[in-house]
Amino acid sequence: MKTHSTSALRIAAVAAAIAGLSYVLVGVLHPPNVSSSVITTRWEVVHYLACLMAVSGFAGITGVYARQLSRGAGWLTGVGYALLSLWFALILGFSFVEAFVLPHVAGTSPGFVDGWMSMFDGTHSNTDLGALPLLWTITAPMYMLGGLIFGVAVFRSGVPSRGAGLLLGFGTLAAPLASVLPAAAQPKIAIPVGLALMWLGWGLLADVTTAAREIDAHPGLPSTRASAPAH
């Protein structure tokens, strides 16, 4: 493992931890999905965090997937990674609108805001949002299947952590339970997955550090330290 590889994996580990912390905060702080919420500072902050979660989450699971590949991961792991990556991309798009668009059009286009909120509670809206409701609907199976498959892959390989893989799989599968929770408690269903991402980040960082130490301890292996320039 060369210097740039270990550095990239460390960055990915930190990104996964940031994504997890952001997702936990989203679950704890998320206001009700009603039109009046979009003009509050809390709404904006939560969706800034959701944007951060999506970007850093993609970077984090990419690092985990790269580590899986180094251990001979199969095609099924790639399917889980692809589904989760697409989920992060879609969530970034939705969160961007919620953070940077809805608060600024709430006063001038209340119909658009009401239509946007109808995607979450399934109510009828006279506002035509095109394919957006369909895209929102398919994020759920992407999230659950991607998290389950990727979590199982991590659990089976033990890299970077069996416990994190188990929590990721169960956490994403638990998403439908939000429908039976009170509205105020529904966003908290994200907390276990946030903790799983943090755990993956910590496990990846510990795994990379251990690998670097092992390489440095064997002179016959490539060093993790950059070579000094020739004089």
C-alpha positions in Angstrom: 0.0 0.0 0.0 1.6 3.3 -1.1 1.5 6.6 0.6 -1.2 8.1 -1.5 -3.5 5.1 -1.0 -3.3 5.2 2.8 -3.9 8.9 2.7 -6.9 8.5 0.6 -8.3 5.8 2.8 -7.8 8.0 5.9 -9.6 10.9 4.2 -12.5 8.5 3.4 -12.5 7.3 7.0 -12.9 10.9 8.3 -15.6 11.5 5.6 -17.6 8.5 6.8 -17.4 9.7 10.4 -18.5 13.2 9.3 -21.4 11.7 7.3 -22.5 9.6 10.3 -22.4 12.5 12.7 -24.3 14.7 10.2 -27.0 12.0 9.8 -27.4 11.6 13.6 -27.9 15.4 13.9 -30.4 15.4 11.0 -32.3 12.7 12.8 -32.2 14.5 16.2 -32.9 18.1 14.9 -35.2 17.6 11.9 -38.3 19.8 12.1 -41.8 18.6 11.0 -42.2 18.2 7.2 -44.7 21.0 7.0 -44.7 24.1 4.8 -44.3 26.4 7.8 -41.0 24.7 8.8 -39.1 25.8 5.6 -38.7 29.4 6.7 -37.0 28.5 10.0 -33.3 28.5 10.6 -33.6 25.0 12.0 -34.9 23.7 8.6 -32.0 25.3 6.8 -29.3 24.0 9.2 -30.7 20.5 9.1 -30.7 20.4 5.3 -27.2 21.9 5.1 -26.2 18.9 7.3 -28.1 16.6 5.0 -26.1 17.9 2.0 -22.9 17.4 4.0 -24.0 13.9 4.9 -24.6 13.0 1.2 -21.3 14.3 -0.1 -19.1 12.9 2.8 -21.2 9.7 2.9 -20.4 9.0 -0.8 -16.7 9.6 -0.1 -16.8 7.4 3.0 -18.4 4.4 1.5 -16.1 4.7 -1.6 -13.2 4.3 0.8 -14.8 1.3 2.4 -15.6 -0.2 -1.0 -12.0 0.3 -2.1 -10.8 -1.6 1.0 -13.3 -4.3 0.3 -11.9 -4.7 -3.3 -8.4 -5.0 -1.8 -9.8 -8.1 0.0 -11.3 -9.6 -3.1 -14.9 -8.3 -2.8 -17.4 -9.8 -5.3 -20.0 -8.3 -7.6 -22.7 -8.3 -4.9 -20.6 -5.8 -2.9 -20.5 -3.6 -6.0 -24.3 -3.7 -6.3 -24.6 -2.5 -2.7 -22.1 0.2 -3.3 -23.8 1.3 -6.5 -27.3 1.5 -4.8 -26.0 3.4 -1.8 -24.0 5.8 -4.1 -27.1 6.5 -6.2 -29.1 7.1 -3.0 -26.5 9.6 -1.8 -26.7 11.4 -5.1 -30.5 11.7 -5.1 -30.6 12.7 -1.5 -28.0 15.4 -2.2 -30.3 16.8 -4.9 -33.4 16.8 -2.7 -31.5 18.2 0.2 -30.0 21.0 -1.9 -33.5 22.2 -2.9 -34.7 22.0 0.7 -31.7 24.0 1.9 -31.2 26.6 -0.8 -34.5 26.9 -2.7 -37.5 26.2 -0.6 -36.8 28.8 2.1 -36.4 31.5 -0.6 -39.6 30.7 -2.5 -41.9 30.0 0.4 -43.3 33.5 0.3 -43.7 33.8 -3.5 -44.5 30.2 -4.5 -46.4 28.5 -1.6 -48.0 26.1 -4.0 -44.6 24.7 -4.9 -43.7 24.3 -1.3 -47.0 22.5 -0.5 -46.5 20.2 -3.5 -43.0 19.4 -2.3 -44.2 18.5 1.1 -46.9 16.3 -0.3 -44.1 13.9 -1.6 -43.4 13.1 2.1 -46.9 12.5 3.4 -48.5 11.1 0.2 -51.2 13.8 0.1 -52.7 15.1 -3.1 -51.2 18.3 -4.6 -52.3 20.4 -7.5 -48.6 21.2 -8.2 -47.0 19.1 -10.9 -43.5 18.2 -9.9 -42.8 16.0 -12.8 -40.7 12.9 -12.1 -39.6 14.1 -8.6 -42.3 12.2 -6.6 -41.2 9.0 -8.4 -37.6 9.7 -7.7 -38.4 10.3 -4.1 -40.3 7.0 -3.9 -37.4 4.9 -5.3 -34.9 6.3 -2.8 -36.5 4.1 -0.2 -35.7 0.7 -1.8 -32.3 2.0 -2.9 -31.5 2.9 0.8 -32.8 -0.3 2.2 -31.3 -2.7 -0.4 -28.1 -0.8 -0.7 -27.5 -0.6 3.0 -28.5 -4.3 3.5 -26.2 -5.6 0.8 -23.3 -3.4 1.6 -23.7 -4.1 5.3 -23.7 -7.9 4.8 -20.6 -7.5 2.7 -18.8 -5.6 5.4 -20.0 -8.1 8.0 -18.8 -11.1 6.0 -15.4 -9.7 5.4 -14.9 -8.2 8.8 -13.4 -5.1 7.1 -13.4 -2.6 8.5 -15.8 -3.8 11.2 -18.4 -6.6 11.5 -20.4 -4.6 14.0 -20.6 -1.6 11.7 -21.8 -3.7 8.8 -24.5 -5.4 11.0 -25.7 -2.0 12.3 -25.8 -0.6 8.7 -27.9 -3.5 7.4 -30.4 -3.5 10.3 -30.5 0.3 10.4 -31.5 0.7 6.8 -34.0 -2.2 6.9 -35.7 -0.4 9.9 -36.6 2.6 7.7 -40.2 1.4 7.2 -40.8 1.5 10.9 -40.8 5.3 10.6 -44.4 5.1 9.3 -45.7 3.7 12.6 -43.9 6.3 14.7 -45.3 9.7 15.7 -44.4 12.4 13.1 -41.9 14.1 15.5 -40.0 10.8 16.0 -39.9 9.6 12.4 -36.6 11.3 11.5 -34.9 9.6 14.4 -35.0 6.3 12.5 -31.9 7.7 10.8 -29.8 7.6 14.0 -28.7 3.9 13.8 -27.5 4.4 10.2 -25.6 7.5 11.3 -23.9 5.6 14.1 -23.1 2.8 11.6 -21.4 5.3 9.3 -19.4 6.7 12.2 -18.4 3.2 13.1 -17.3 2.4 9.6 -15.2 5.5 9.6 -13.5 4.7 12.8 -13.0 1.1 11.7 -11.5 2.1 8.4 -9.1 4.5 10.1 -8.0 1.9 12.6 -7.5 -0.7 9.8 -5.5 1.7 7.6 -3.3 2.7 10.5 -2.6 -1.0 11.4 -1.8 -1.8 7.8 0.6 1.1 7.5 2.4 0.0 10.7 2.7 -3.6 9.4 4.1 -2.4 6.1 6.7 -0.1 7.8 7.7 -3.0 10.1 8.7 -5.1 7.0 11.6 -3.6 5.0 10.7 -5.8 2.0 7.3 -4.1 1.6 6.7 -0.7 0.1 6.9 2.0 2.7 4.0 4.3 3.6 6.5 7.1 4.0 7.4 9.2 0.9 10.9 8.7 -0.4 13.3 11.5 0.1 14.3 13.3 -3.2 17.6 12.3 -4.7 20.5 14.8 -4.3 
